[in-house]
C-alpha cells in the first residue's frame, strides 16, 4: 500500500448564540441572540456570572432576536433569578411564540409570583 499522511487542524465551530450583559441603576439587562441550545449553556453561564456580583434589583431579558431556547437554559435562568435577592418583577421582552411557550412551561412565567413577566415593552 501507499502511505498517506493527512494533516488535520481542529477549530471550534462559531457559536450561533450571542449573549450580552449591561448593568445600570440596579437593573441587569441580558440580551440573547441566536439559538440557545443545550451545547450553548456554557456560553450562557459565562454571560450570567456578573449578575451574582452586581446583585441587581431586577433583570430584563431581551430575547427579541432569540431564535430558540432549550428547557435547560430556561431552568438556568430560573435558578439564577431565585438565587438573587430580587425585589422587582423580572421581564422577558420580545419573545416569539415558541420562546414564550418554553418560558411559560419551564420558567413559571406570568403565574402568581411567577419568575418572569412576558412583555413586548
Beta strands, then each sheet from edge to edge (+ up, - down):
strand 1: 17-24
strand 2: 27-36
strand 3: 58-69
strand 4: 91-93
strand 5: 117-119
sheet 1: 1+ 2- 3- 4- 5-
end
